[in-house]
Amino acid sequence: MTPACKILKSQKIQYSIHEYEHDANAQSFGLEAAEKLGLKVEEVFKTLMVTDEKNYFVAILPVDHQLNLKKVASAFGCKKLQMANPKDAERLSGYLVGGISPIGQKKRLKTVIDASAETLEKMYVSGGKRGLDIGLKPQDLAQVLNAQFIDVIDS
């Protein structure tokens, strides 16, 4: 059981576990998850870490979209953000890239969830390792992470 699953269980939040055989040659972890689990791409979300060189933040967005750094910087009240170095993301989250769950990270970071999630009945995020996704209500995810729903994707 990953730290993400333990936290959801301890907070009595309903979630489902979805496992698949991860292909080391997959170009996109998120698109691979959607395809192998037979889910719509707009329901499967990736967890990205960004930084302003001092602080780190997390953005959760649909796997088939690009993060808009200006929008996410504005959401966090920063002038400019850039993608975090993968090694820093692994160190701060305690998870490997491709399996970084927004839940149960070693260091709790300010987080936003793309507004497109708000209308979904269920969304899927990494469960804390490659080949493992968890499905839950967007409102439950926002509550666990103390996150806001904000438009952070390129249109």
N, C-alpha and C positions, 0 to 999 in steps of 0.2 A: 504494500500500500504506500503510495507516494505521499509526501507532505500535503499536497493539494487535496487528496482524498481524505486524509486524516482531519484536516481543517473543516471540510464540508460535513463530515460525519459528526465531528464534535459540536458543530453549530446546528446540527439537525436539519441540514439543507438537503432537499431531494436532488439527487443527481444520478446519471446513468454512466456506465463505463463502456467504452467502445474501443476494442483493440484490433489492430491489423498488423500484418507483416510489413515492417518498414523496409523499403528498397534503398540500399545505400547509394544507388545511382539516381534517385529521384531529384529532379531539378528544384522542386518546391515542396517543402514539407507539408504545407497547408493544403495545396491542391491535391497532393498524394492522399492525404487523410480524407478529403471530401470524396475523391474517386473510389478509394478502397472501402469506405464505409457506406457508399451509396447515398451521400448527402448532397443537398444543394450547396453550391459554393457560397451563397449569401448567408448560410447558416453556420459556416465554419470560419472561425476567427483565429488570427495569428496574434502573437504577443511580441511587440517590438519595444526595444529600450532605446531611449534617446538621451542626449546630454547637452548641457550648456558649458561643459568643461569642469563645472564645479558640482552640479547636482545631476542626478539621474531621474528619469521619469519613464512611465510605461504607457504605451498606447495599444489598445486592443481593437483590431479592425478586420473586416472580411478578407479572407485569403486571396481573393482575386482583385484586390485594390492596392493602390500605392498610398503610403502615408504622405499627407501634405504637411511638411515641416513648418510652414508658416502658420497654418491653422493650429497645429499642436503647440507651437511656441506661444501663440496667443492664449490658448486654453490654460497654459501653465504660468502665464504672465512673464514669459522670457522674451528677450529680443530676438534670439536666434538659437536654434537647436540643430544638432546633427545626430546621425545614427551612432549609437554607442559601439565601441569596439566589441566584437564577439567575445573576447576573453573577459572583458569587464562585465558583460552581460551574464556570462556563466558564473563569474566570481560573486557578483551581487545577488543573483537569483538562486544559486545553488543547483541550477539545472543546466543540462547541455543544450546548446543551440539546436533547434529543431524539436526540442522537447521542453522548452521554457514555458511553464504554466504561469498564468498571472496570479495564481493562488499559491500561498505557502512559500513565497520567496524568502531567502535568508534575510534580506533587508527590505522592509516594507517601503515601497516607493509610491509617490503620488501617481494615480492612474486615471486615465480616461478611456471610455468605451465609445466606439463610433456610434453615432445616433441611429444608424440603420438597425442596430441590435434591438432597440427599444420596442419595435413593433413585432418582433419574433416571439413565438410561443416558447421556443427552445433554441439555445445557441450552443455551439460546441467549441471548446478551447482545449489546448494541450493539458493532459492530465499529469505532466511532469516527467515524461520520457517519450522518446521517439516511438511511434506506433501505439500511443495511448491517448485517446481524447475523452473528455467528459462532457456530457450534455446537461445543461441546467437552464433555468429561467434567467433571462437577462437581468431582471430586477434582483434576483438572489445574488448573482455575480456582483452587481453594483454594490449591494449591501455589504457583502463579505470584504470587498476591496475598498469600500468607502469611495467609490468612483462615481463620476458624473458621465452622463451621455452627452457627447458633443460631436459635431461633424468634424472629422479629422482626415477625411480621405480626399484624394484628387477627384474632381468631378469629371 
